[in-house]
Amino acid sequence: MDRIADILIKQGLTIATAESCTGGLLSSRLTDVSRSSAFVHLNFVTYANEAKNKILGVSLETLEKHGAVSEECAREMAEGLHKVTGADTTGIAGPAGGTKEKPVGLMYSGIYFQGKTSVYKILLPSNIERVEMKQKFTKEVLNNIYTTLNFL
């Protein structure tokens, strides 16, 4: 986490997050750094589809056709978050699945940075306890954010 903070502060960048299945854990991890007020812009927990639509502008068509657990939804969440916050970097985490096509342990992470959105598929074993799964998802998202920022 300190490596992400160092890059954001050095480059004068801000970050905003929108989470679903991680329930604010990503935001919490970002603000665990004492200097986080220098780079954390605004964070949302958009657990319900209605919140994804109303706050982030995820289209109802995307939610109906692809569902909340989809690359399409993650992309729209990241891009919508950027539009709402104007933050330099946006990261999203969530949601987790629960069907044959979208098993428990499936999450998509979208990162918007410098006009480009990258979406990452994260699939963890379904037998992991919920709290540990949230921690592992968050770790993966932070790794993706670091990788994205490391190309500056």
C-alpha positions in Angstrom: 0.0 0.0 0.0 2.9 2.4 0.7 4.2 1.9 -2.8 0.8 3.0 -4.3 0.8 6.0 -1.9 4.3 7.0 -2.9 3.5 7.0 -6.6 0.2 8.9 -6.2 1.8 11.5 -3.9 4.9 11.9 -6.1 2.9 12.3 -9.2 0.2 14.5 -7.6 -2.5 12.0 -8.5 -5.8 11.2 -6.8 -7.7 7.9 -6.5 -11.4 7.1 -6.1 -13.0 3.7 -5.6 -16.3 2.1 -6.1 -16.8 -1.2 -4.4 -19.4 -3.9 -4.3 -18.5 -7.3 -2.8 -15.5 -5.9 -0.9 -17.9 -3.6 1.1 -15.4 -0.8 1.6 -12.4 -2.9 2.4 -10.4 -1.4 -0.6 -11.2 2.1 0.7 -10.2 1.1 4.2 -6.9 -0.3 2.9 -6.2 2.9 1.0 -6.9 5.1 4.0 -4.7 2.9 6.3 -1.8 5.0 5.1 -1.4 8.1 7.3 -0.9 10.4 4.3 -3.9 9.1 2.4 -5.7 12.5 2.6 -3.2 13.6 0.0 -4.5 11.1 -2.6 -7.8 9.6 -1.7 -10.5 11.6 -3.4 -13.8 9.9 -2.9 -15.0 6.3 -2.3 -18.4 4.6 -2.8 -19.8 1.2 -1.8 -22.3 0.5 -4.5 -23.5 -2.9 -3.3 -27.0 -2.8 -4.9 -27.5 -2.6 -8.7 -29.6 0.5 -8.1 -26.6 2.2 -6.6 -24.4 1.1 -9.5 -26.9 2.6 -11.9 -27.8 5.8 -10.0 -24.4 6.8 -8.7 -22.0 5.4 -11.3 -24.2 5.4 -14.4 -24.0 1.6 -15.1 -26.7 1.1 -17.6 -29.7 -1.0 -16.7 -29.3 -2.8 -20.0 -25.8 -3.9 -18.9 -27.0 -5.0 -15.5 -29.9 -7.0 -17.1 -28.0 -8.5 -20.0 -24.6 -9.2 -18.4 -25.3 -8.9 -14.6 -23.3 -7.1 -12.0 -20.6 -9.9 -12.1 -19.3 -9.1 -15.6 -16.5 -7.4 -17.4 -19.1 -5.0 -18.9 -20.3 -3.9 -15.5 -16.8 -3.4 -14.1 -15.8 -1.3 -17.1 -18.9 0.9 -16.7 -18.3 1.2 -13.0 -14.7 2.4 -13.5 -15.6 4.8 -16.2 -18.7 6.1 -14.4 -16.6 6.6 -11.2 -14.2 8.7 -13.2 -17.0 10.9 -14.6 -18.5 11.4 -11.1 -15.3 12.1 -9.2 -12.8 13.4 -11.8 -10.1 11.4 -9.9 -7.0 10.6 -11.9 -7.3 6.9 -11.1 -10.4 4.9 -10.4 -10.5 1.4 -9.1 -13.4 -0.9 -8.5 -13.8 -4.2 -6.7 -16.7 -6.5 -7.1 -19.0 -8.1 -7.1 -18.6 -11.8 -6.3 -20.8 -14.4 -8.1 -22.8 -17.5 -7.1 -24.0 -19.5 -10.1 -22.4 -22.1 -12.4 -21.5 -19.5 -15.0 -20.4 -17.0 -12.3 -19.2 -19.0 -9.3 -18.5 -17.8 -5.8 -15.0 -16.5 -6.0 -15.4 -14.6 -9.3 -14.8 -10.9 -9.3 -14.0 -8.3 -11.9 -11.8 -5.3 -11.2 -11.9 -2.2 -13.5 -9.2 0.5 -13.4 -9.6 3.7 -15.3 -6.3 5.6 -15.8 -5.1 8.1 -18.4 -8.2 7.7 -20.5 -8.0 3.9 -20.6 -10.0 1.3 -18.8 -8.5 -2.1 -18.0 -10.7 -4.9 -16.6 -9.2 -7.8 -14.7 -10.9 -11.1 -14.0 -10.1 -12.5 -10.5 -11.2 -16.1 -9.7 -10.5 -17.5 -6.2 -11.3 -20.9 -4.9 -15.0 -21.0 -3.8 -14.2 -22.7 -0.5 -12.6 -19.6 1.0 -14.5 -17.9 3.8 -16.2 -14.7 2.8 -14.0 -12.4 4.9 -10.8 -13.9 3.6 -12.1 -13.8 0.1 -12.8 -10.0 0.5 -9.2 -9.6 1.7 -7.8 -11.6 -1.2 -9.9 -9.7 -3.7 -8.7 -6.4 -2.3 -5.1 -7.5 -2.4 -5.5 -8.4 -6.1 -7.1 -5.0 -6.9 -4.3 -3.2 -5.1 -1.7 -5.2 -7.1 -3.6 -4.2 -10.3 -3.6 -0.5 -9.2 0.1 -0.7 -8.4 0.9 -2.3 -11.8 -1.1 0.3 -13.6 0.6 3.2 -11.8 4.0 1.7 -12.1 4.0 2.4 -15.8 4.2 6.2 -15.2 
